[in-house]
Amino acid sequence: MAPDQATELVTDPATPTNPADPAPTNAANPADPAPTPTRALLDEVAATADRFLGSLDERPVWTRAGYDEMLAAFGGPLPDAPSDPAEVVADLARRAEPGLSATPSGRFFGFVIGGVHPAGLGADWLTSVWDQNAGLTSLAPANAACEAVAAGWLLELLGLPATASVGFVTGGMQANFTCLAAARHDVLARAGWDVERRGLVAAPPVRVIASVDRHGTVDLALRYLGLGTEAVVEVASDDEGRIDIDGLTDALDAGTGPTIVCLQAGEVHTGAFDALATASDLAHHRGAWVHVDGAFGLWAAAAGDPGIRALVAGADRANSWATDGHKTLNVPYDCGFAIVRDRVVHRATFGVHGDYLISSDAGDPMELVPEFSRRARGFPVWAVLRSLGRQGVADLVDGLCRNARRLADGVAAIPGASVVNDVVFTQVLLDFGDDATTGEVARRVLTDGTAVLTPATWRGRAALRCSVSNWSTTADDIDRTVDALARIVGEVRGGA
């Protein structure tokens, strides 16, 4: 057969192929496989991704188009006829471009959003290509094993018990939900109530003691769990958002029965950490389950700087922990970890049986999360941890904190600007003198496009929040952001 005929080979689907036979080759380059429609599609995706990532240094960090413009861009009737996938993907990228935030940029400091580490990006692409349903070990043993190994690495880095179980969920919200579901199971079981069998009707009431500055996902999880927000016993917190220990003691002593205490490792505005050791000991002494919401702050345990690690001293005394992969660790969205000390409690809460399932005697990933079918989140996590190693993770956390302090120092030198919080981790909270000025600076920052910082309210005052969460942020990114803020503040105060 002539070489130029190789690309015309068609395999009869009724005829088994021989794995030992060489694959068809590209006549132009016999070492390469023959081009396929899928290859064309992936080439288009790679080129589009390269253009986007290559534009991050100069493109506006906030979107250039809003929701209505995007509706118009994507709108129109559903086509009658099929279209070429590669052309559709190219068209999707063209239409979406103005409505994309540059969240992977080193100058995206809004909300608490990490970038995407290169190893995680590559592994995430393969995750989509492989398209594994990660619920069952038997169905996706590669992912189950990857998650088991990555879970062990996570527990080691976070200083948590090696025997704890880890569920790979979508993010901090589902991590809180999963852990609080396990807490609900345990505190009611100890009160003689099987909540999975009997539900909540006539169940003993569950108290949830938490700071007034708890994250909203805790309340949302309680709504999902049927406990309701009225179950919350609020405890005051200090100026930085740390739970008041005397108030916690009073709340614990004011009631009896099944009790859950929610603590924070990283308040979302200030980055402050509760006194985890003291609070956990108080709660355990009274038989409460202790949950730590550490969406971004739990990673302080992996820092190289001992002062940063000290922020989470005593975190290992809790019963459950929630944290994200797509924040401080910079794994692509979506990714979170629900960690429960007692594996038996964790599996009892989410265990499921189906006669058609090929279940593993050692347990399946679906027994640790609310989902039945789900994405194989283990591959990107394993890849990022394997790429960084223990030292790389420590350098990542230390670098984020160092950049946060650099930004705080730079803003503090701007006339009329002040840093509201003690910058102990990655959060910086800014004030520009009065609510009107702060609000206008916040609005102009987003339209300016140099960097993204997001507006908030703290203790009744307007503020501008900055979360340094991206692995790729450099000192130059910080300095460009400070320069842009100084210019914008000058324009606002000058009436420009």
C-alpha positions in Angstrom: 0.0 0.0 0.0 1.3 3.4 -0.9 2.0 5.8 2.0 -0.5 8.3 0.8 -3.3 5.7 1.0 -2.8 5.1 4.7 -5.3 7.9 5.8 -8.0 6.3 3.7 -8.1 3.1 5.8 -11.6 2.3 7.2 -12.0 -0.4 9.8 -15.0 -2.6 9.5 -16.8 -2.3 12.9 -17.7 -6.0 12.6 -14.0 -7.0 12.3 -12.0 -7.0 15.6 -8.9 -4.9 15.4 -5.5 -6.3 16.4 -4.0 -4.1 19.2 -0.6 -5.0 17.8 -1.3 -3.5 14.4 0.2 0.0 13.9 -2.3 2.9 14.0 -3.0 4.8 10.8 -0.4 7.5 10.2 -0.3 11.0 8.8 1.2 10.8 5.3 2.8 14.3 5.8 4.5 13.1 9.0 4.4 9.3 9.4 5.3 9.6 13.1 2.0 11.4 13.8 -1.4 9.8 14.0 -3.8 10.6 11.1 -5.8 13.8 11.7 -9.3 13.3 12.9 -12.3 15.5 13.5 -11.6 15.2 17.3 -8.0 16.3 16.6 -9.2 19.4 14.8 -11.5 20.2 17.6 -8.8 19.8 20.3 -6.4 21.9 18.2 -9.0 24.7 18.1 -9.5 24.5 21.8 -5.7 24.5 22.5 -5.2 27.6 20.2 -8.1 29.4 21.9 -6.8 28.6 25.4 -3.3 29.8 24.4 -4.7 33.1 23.1 -6.7 33.6 26.3 -3.9 32.8 28.7 -1.4 34.8 26.7 -3.7 37.9 26.9 -3.9 37.9 30.7 -1.1 40.4 31.4 -2.8 43.1 29.3 -6.5 42.4 29.0 -9.0 44.1 31.4 -9.4 41.9 34.4 -13.1 42.6 34.8 -15.6 41.7 32.0 -16.1 44.1 29.1 -19.7 43.1 28.5 -22.6 42.4 30.9 -25.4 39.9 31.1 -27.8 41.6 28.6 -25.0 41.8 26.0 -24.2 38.2 26.5 -27.8 37.2 26.1 -27.8 39.0 22.8 -24.5 37.4 21.8 -25.6 33.9 22.5 -29.3 34.3 21.6 -31.2 33.3 18.5 -33.3 30.3 17.6 -32.0 26.8 18.0 -30.6 25.7 14.6 -32.4 23.0 12.7 -29.3 21.3 11.3 -26.2 20.0 13.0 -22.9 22.0 12.9 -19.3 21.1 12.9 -18.1 20.8 16.5 -14.8 22.6 15.9 -16.7 25.5 14.3 -19.2 25.7 17.1 -16.4 25.8 19.7 -14.6 28.5 17.8 -17.9 30.4 17.6 -18.5 29.9 21.3 -15.1 31.4 22.2 -15.7 34.4 20.0 -19.1 35.1 21.5 -18.0 34.6 25.1 -14.8 36.6 24.9 -16.2 40.0 26.0 -18.1 38.5 28.9 -15.2 36.6 30.5 -13.5 37.8 33.7 -9.7 37.2 33.7 -9.9 35.2 36.9 -6.6 33.4 36.1 -4.9 36.8 36.0 -2.4 37.6 38.7 -4.4 40.8 39.4 -7.7 39.2 40.1 -8.3 39.8 43.8 -12.1 39.6 43.9 -14.2 37.4 46.2 -11.8 34.4 47.0 -10.9 32.9 43.7 -7.7 31.2 42.9 -6.1 30.9 39.5 -5.5 27.7 37.6 -2.2 25.9 38.2 -0.8 24.5 34.9 -0.7 21.0 36.2 -4.3 21.3 37.3 -5.3 22.7 33.9 -3.7 19.9 32.0 -5.2 17.2 34.2 -8.6 18.9 34.1 -8.6 18.8 30.3 -7.8 15.1 30.4 -10.6 14.6 33.0 -13.1 15.9 30.4 -11.5 13.7 27.7 -11.6 10.6 29.9 -15.2 11.4 31.0 -15.2 9.1 34.0 -18.2 8.8 36.4 -16.4 8.9 39.7 -19.1 7.5 41.9 -17.9 3.9 41.9 -14.5 2.5 42.5 -15.2 -0.4 40.1 -16.3 2.0 37.3 -13.4 4.5 37.7 -10.6 2.8 39.7 -8.0 5.2 38.4 -9.9 8.2 39.8 -10.7 6.3 43.1 -7.1 5.5 43.6 -6.1 9.0 42.6 -8.5 10.5 45.2 -7.3 8.1 47.9 -3.7 9.1 47.4 -4.5 12.8 47.0 -6.6 12.6 50.2 -3.7 11.2 52.1 -1.4 14.0 50.9 -4.1 16.6 51.8 -4.4 15.3 55.3 -0.7 15.4 55.8 -0.3 18.9 54.4 -3.2 20.2 56.5 -2.0 18.5 59.7 -5.2 16.5 60.1 -5.7 12.9 61.3 -4.4 10.4 58.7 -7.4 8.2 59.4 -10.0 10.9 58.4 -12.1 10.4 55.3 -12.2 13.0 52.5 -15.1 13.6 50.1 -14.3 15.4 46.9 -17.1 17.9 46.4 -17.8 21.1 44.3 -16.5 23.6 46.8 -16.8 25.1 50.3 -20.6 25.2 50.2 -21.0 21.5 49.6 -18.1 20.7 51.9 -19.9 22.5 54.8 -23.1 20.7 53.9 -21.4 17.3 53.8 -19.6 17.9 57.1 -22.7 19.3 58.9 -24.7 16.3 57.6 -22.2 14.0 59.3 -22.4 16.2 62.4 -26.3 16.0 62.4 -26.1 12.2 62.0 -23.7 11.9 64.9 -25.2 14.2 67.5 -28.7 12.8 66.9 -27.4 9.2 67.0 -25.8 9.9 70.4 -29.3 11.2 71.5 -30.8 7.9 70.4 -32.3 9.2 67.1 -31.6 7.6 63.6 -32.1 10.6 61.4 -31.5 8.7 58.1 -34.3 6.3 58.9 -36.7 8.5 60.9 -36.1 12.0 59.5 -36.4 15.1 61.5 -40.0 15.1 62.5 -40.1 14.7 66.3 -36.3 14.5 66.4 -34.5 16.2 69.4 -33.7 19.8 68.4 -30.1 20.4 67.3 -28.3 23.6 68.4 -25.7 25.1 66.1 -23.5 27.6 67.8 -21.6 29.9 65.5 -20.2 33.4 65.2 -22.2 36.3 63.9 -19.4 36.5 61.3 -19.9 32.9 60.0 -19.9 32.5 56.3 -23.4 32.4 54.6 -22.8 28.9 53.3 -23.1 27.6 56.9 -26.7 28.9 57.0 -27.4 27.6 53.6 -26.2 24.1 54.6 -28.5 24.2 57.6 -31.4 25.1 55.4 -30.6 22.2 53.1 -30.3 19.9 56.1 -33.7 20.7 57.5 -32.3 22.2 60.6 -33.1 25.7 59.6 -31.4 29.0 60.5 -33.4 29.3 63.7 -31.2 26.5 65.0 -28.3 28.9 65.1 -27.2 30.3 68.5 -25.2 33.4 67.5 -22.0 34.3 69.4 -20.4 37.8 69.2 -17.0 38.2 67.6 -14.2 40.8 68.0 -13.3 43.6 65.6 -11.4 41.1 63.3 -14.3 38.6 63.2 -12.9 36.0 65.7 -15.5 34.2 67.8 -15.7 35.5 71.4 -14.6 32.7 73.7 -16.6 34.0 76.7 -19.6 34.2 74.5 -19.0 30.7 73.2 -18.8 29.4 76.8 -22.0 31.1 77.8 -23.8 29.7 74.7 -22.6 26.2 75.4 -23.7 26.4 79.0 -27.1 27.9 78.2 -28.5 24.8 76.6 -28.4 21.0 76.5 -28.9 18.3 73.9 -27.4 17.7 70.5 -25.0 20.5 69.7 -22.7 21.5 66.8 -20.1 24.3 67.1 -19.0 26.0 63.9 -15.6 27.7 63.9 -13.7 29.5 61.2 -10.2 29.3 59.8 -10.2 32.5 57.8 -13.0 35.0 58.0 -13.9 36.0 54.5 -13.4 39.7 54.9 -10.5 39.9 57.3 -8.9 36.5 57.1 -9.0 36.2 60.9 -8.8 32.8 62.6 -10.9 31.7 65.6 -8.9 30.4 68.6 -9.4 26.8 67.4 -7.7 25.0 70.2 -9.5 26.8 73.0 -12.8 26.8 71.3 -12.6 23.1 70.4 -11.7 22.0 73.9 -14.6 24.0 75.4 -17.0 22.4 72.9 -15.8 18.9 73.3 -15.9 19.2 77.1 -19.7 19.7 76.7 -20.1 16.9 74.1 -20.5 19.1 71.0 -19.4 18.2 67.5 -16.8 20.8 66.3 -16.8 21.8 62.6 -14.2 24.1 61.1 -15.1 26.1 58.0 -11.6 26.7 56.5 -12.5 27.3 52.8 -9.2 29.1 52.1 -7.6 29.5 55.6 -7.2 25.9 56.5 -4.2 25.9 54.1 -2.3 28.0 56.6 -1.3 24.6 58.0 0.8 24.0 54.9 2.8 27.2 55.1 6.5 27.3 55.5 6.3 30.3 57.8 5.7 29.0 61.4 3.8 32.2 62.2 1.3 31.4 59.5 1.0 27.8 60.6 0.3 29.0 64.1 -3.0 30.5 62.9 -4.5 27.0 62.7 -3.1 25.6 65.9 -5.6 23.2 67.4 -7.5 22.7 64.1 -6.8 19.0 64.3 -9.0 18.7 67.4 -12.2 19.3 65.4 -14.5 16.6 64.2 -14.8 17.9 60.6 -13.3 20.4 58.3 -14.4 22.1 55.0 -11.9 23.6 52.6 -11.6 24.4 48.9 -9.3 23.2 46.2 -10.1 26.0 43.8 -9.1 28.8 46.2 -5.7 28.6 47.9 -4.6 25.4 46.2 -5.4 26.8 42.7 -7.1 23.7 41.4 -9.5 24.5 38.5 -13.2 24.9 39.4 -15.0 23.1 40.8 -13.3 21.4 43.7 -13.7 21.2 47.5 -13.0 18.8 50.3 -15.3 17.6 53.0 -13.1 16.0 55.7 -14.6 14.0 58.6 -12.6 12.5 61.4 -14.8 9.4 61.9 -15.0 7.4 58.6 -17.9 5.3 60.0 -20.0 8.4 60.6 -19.1 9.8 57.2 -20.2 6.7 55.3 -23.2 6.1 57.5 -24.4 9.6 56.5 -24.1 9.2 52.7 -23.9 5.5 52.2 -26.2 4.1 49.5 -27.1 0.6 48.2 -28.2 -0.4 44.8 -28.5 -4.0 43.6 -27.2 -3.1 40.2 -24.1 -1.3 41.5 -20.8 -3.0 41.6 -19.8 -1.8 45.0 -16.4 -2.0 46.6 -15.9 -3.8 49.9 -13.5 -1.0 50.8 -16.1 1.7 50.1 -16.9 3.9 47.1 -16.3 7.7 46.6 -20.1 8.2 46.3 -20.4 7.2 50.0 -18.6 10.4 51.1 -20.5 13.0 49.1 -24.1 14.2 48.3 -23.7 13.2 44.6 -24.3 9.9 43.0 -22.7 10.5 39.7 -20.0 13.2 39.6 -16.9 14.5 37.8 -13.5 12.8 38.6 -12.1 15.6 40.7 -9.2 13.6 41.9 -7.0 13.9 38.8 -6.4 17.7 38.9 -5.9 17.6 42.7 -3.3 14.8 42.4 -1.6 16.6 39.5 -1.3 20.0 41.4 0.0 18.3 44.6 2.4 16.1 42.6 3.7 19.1 40.7 4.1 21.4 43.7 5.3 18.9 46.3 5.3 19.8 50.0 7.8 22.6 49.5 5.9 24.0 46.5 2.6 24.1 48.5 4.5 25.9 51.4 6.0 28.4 48.9 2.5 29.0 47.4 0.9 29.8 50.7 3.8 31.9 51.9 3.8 33.8 48.6 0.1 34.6 48.8 0.5 36.0 52.3 3.6 38.0 51.3 1.8 39.5 48.4 -1.2 40.4 50.6 1.1 42.3 53.0 2.8 44.0 50.1 -0.5 45.2 48.8 -1.6 46.4 52.3 1.6 48.3 52.7 1.2 49.9 49.3 -2.4 51.0 49.9 -1.6 52.3 53.4 0.8 54.8 51.8 -2.0 56.3 49.6 -3.3 59.5 51.1 -6.8 59.0 52.5 -6.6 55.2 52.3 -6.4 52.8 55.2 -6.2 49.1 55.8 -9.1 48.1 58.1 -7.9 44.6 59.2 -4.8 43.0 60.6 -3.4 41.3 57.5 -2.6 37.8 58.9 -3.3 35.7 55.9 -4.5 36.5 52.3 -7.3 39.0 52.9 -6.9 42.8 52.8 -9.8 45.1 53.7 -9.6 48.7 52.5 -11.3 51.9 53.4 -11.0 55.3 51.7 -12.4 57.7 54.3 -16.1 57.6 53.9 -18.8 55.3 52.4 -19.4 57.4 49.3 -15.7 57.6 48.4 -15.1 54.0 49.1 -18.1 53.0 47.0 -17.0 55.1 44.1 -13.4 53.8 44.2 -14.9 50.3 44.2 -17.0 51.0 41.2 -14.1 52.6 39.2 -11.7 49.8 40.0 -13.9 47.4 38.1 -14.4 49.7 35.1 -10.7 50.6 35.0 -9.7 46.9 34.4 -6.2 47.0 35.8 -7.2 44.7 38.7 -10.3 43.3 40.4 -11.1 44.1 44.0 -14.7 43.7 45.1 -17.0 45.9 47.3 -18.2 44.7 50.7 -19.6 46.0 54.0 -17.7 45.5 57.3 -19.1 46.6 60.6 -21.6 48.9 58.9 -19.0 50.6 56.7 -18.4 50.4 53.0 -15.1 48.6 52.3 -13.1 47.2 49.4 -12.1 43.5 49.7 -8.9 42.1 48.3 -8.2 38.3 48.4 -4.7 37.3 47.2 -5.4 33.8 46.0 -3.6 33.3 42.7 -0.4 31.3 42.4 0.8 33.5 39.5 0.5 36.9 41.2 3.9 38.7 41.2 5.3 41.7 43.0 4.8 43.6 39.8 1.1 42.7 39.8 0.8 44.1 43.3 2.6 47.3 42.4 0.4 47.8 39.3 -2.7 47.3 41.4 -1.5 49.8 44.0 -0.6 52.3 41.3 -4.1 52.0 39.8 -5.7 52.4 43.2 -3.7 55.5 43.9 -4.7 57.0 40.5 -8.3 56.2 41.0 -8.4 57.6 44.5 -6.8 60.8 43.2 -9.4 61.0 40.5 -12.3 60.5 42.9 -11.1 63.0 45.4 -10.3 65.5 42.7 -13.8 65.2 41.2 -12.5 63.8 37.9 
